[in-house]
Structure formats: structure tokens, C-alpha cells
Amino acid sequence: MKLRFLTAAAALSALVLAGTAVADPIVIKFSHVVAENTPKGQMANKFRDLIAERLAGKVEVKVFPNSQLFGDNKVLEAMLLGDVQMAAPSLSKFSRYTDSLQLFDLPFLFRDMAAVDRFQQSAAGQKMLSSINKKGLVGLGYLHNGMKQLSASSPLRVPADAKNMKFRIMTSDVLAAQFEAVDATPLKKPFSEVFTLLQTKAIDGQENTWSNIYSKKFFEVQPYITESNHGLLDYMVVTSAEFWMDLPDDLKGEVKKALDEAIAFGNKVAEDKSVADKQKIIDSKRSEVISLSPAERAQWVEVMKPVWKKFEDQIGKDLIDAAYNSNN
Ligand code: LMR
């Protein structure tokens, strides 16, 4: 027995000496908070699959959906500690790292996703990807989800309907100001808690995209959804500067290429789901979808738009103007 062990050990060291020992692949843990059947969930899985096809044995992507590994308020800290290598938090969740990304939370800034795309792909939009560099993070690209809608326990047609209601928001002061503007109470809570907060009536409403409202079943516990399209929910795919710098150049190029392809795929999923998931919610008859008349919508714009001025100094007027001009 002992002899056999010694022989095996000798064979192993001979292999190592000959340089043929197989190195472990570099592991990219990709953590996110949404379901797999969402734009971000599909993008992350596509990225994993492309890397498996092209870099097998060299790089491996492990995806952790549904806040399994880290909740949205912890993931960036964990990334800086090296406990996770990639994530795509909503642009609303970067306020501890940069002021400028607050731009994307301003209510009624973008008319549609085409305008969002034009701005994000412009020089000014691309520059914002590096706004988190000083904090040790690297922005690798934007990913779409879509426009947010308001869900609530009672119908919201005009801003006065939201008065004194409690809304869950992401960790963003702009979003807090947006709900304060309609005399509602905003509560910053992690995404993983939203369903229970709604179900137990600890809160009255929340804002999210059709795909998040559908995949997390918010529509089953919110009898009304107002199609307000009042704000944007988009993401930035991020990694840590340390991880990115240590990745060998040839692999980095391949990883970035696969990621860009996965993002393009995710953006297409986002476009499709903004229509399909809305329809599934309507078909379920669990929640009434309320369309706003132009006059009703104008009231929301009027009360929420002063939020822009409040954050102008932090975000920069030039940036707000550039984003707004992308609507043309
Ligand atoms: C939310 O917290 O509502 C969203 O950011 C979740 C997500 O990542 O889409």
C-alpha cells in the first residue's frame, strides 16, 4: 500500500516537473439579485455559456442568481474584498461610489430606451463607466432592463393618489426625493425583501420594470400597476480593478468580447420582456394595469421634475442636459 502511494506520488511530481500539471481555471463568480428569466439573469447565463464554449479549462463563470450569494447592498463591498468577481447592480445602487450615476434616476429624463441607448453610447455616457474607478471598481458596460412602472395597493392615477403611501425604493437619494415630491414615504430596502414587504402590507407600493414585477410575482400581491414609464432601471456590469488588472491580456480580450455579446443578448431579452411580461401580468388578471391620460401623466411630470434641480450640483448640469438632449 505504502509502496503504491509512493509510486503515485513520484508519478505526480514527475508530471509537475515536466510542466504538464493542469492549472485550475480562473473562476469568475457572477452574483445578481434577480430571477434567471430576466434580462440580467439571461445575460449572466449567456456570458457563462460563451466562456464555457471558448475558454474551457482557462476561465469558468459561476452565476449566483436571486441574491443567493450577496444581496444588492453588499455585492460591491464583497467585490472589493475579492469574494465575487462580477455583478451588474442597478445604476441606482452606486451612490456610495459616485455621484454622477444618480443621473439615471432622475424622473422623466429619458423618453424611451432608444434615447437611453443614444446617451449611454455617447462619449459622455461612456465616460461615466469610469466614474467608479477611483473606488477600485471597473465599469465594463451598460445593460438594459427598461422603464419602471408604479405598483400599489390602491390605484395611482394622479400624484395626489400616492400621498402618505409607503414605497420601497433602491438605495438612491434621487429616488427618495422623487417619492417625497408626491408626499409619499420612501423606504430603502433590498430587492430580496420586496415581495414579503408587499405581501405583509408593510409597504403600499414599489417601482420596477415589467420583468421584475412579473418574475418576482409582485403583481400577485399588488392589485394595481400604473404604466407610468417614469424612470429607468438599467445596470452597469462591474468588476474590481484588482481582478481585471490581474487577468492575463489574452484572456481579458476574450472575456470582454464574450461579455459584450452577452450584453447585446440581454438587451434584446429586455426589449422582448418589456412587452411579453406586461402581457402576462394583464392575462393573469391578478393586477389591473392602469394607463395614464396625457393630462394625468403631465401632473406626475410636473411634481417630480423639480427633483432634477435638487441634484444638479451633484450630478452636473452639462450631464443632465446631454442626457435630456438624447431624446431628440
Ligand atoms: C431593484 O432592486 O428593484 C432592482 O435593482 C433589482 C434588479 O437588479 O433589477
Residues whose N, C-alpha, C, O or C-beta is under 5 A from the ligand:
A	BS01	LMR	V33 V34 S90 M170 F191 E207
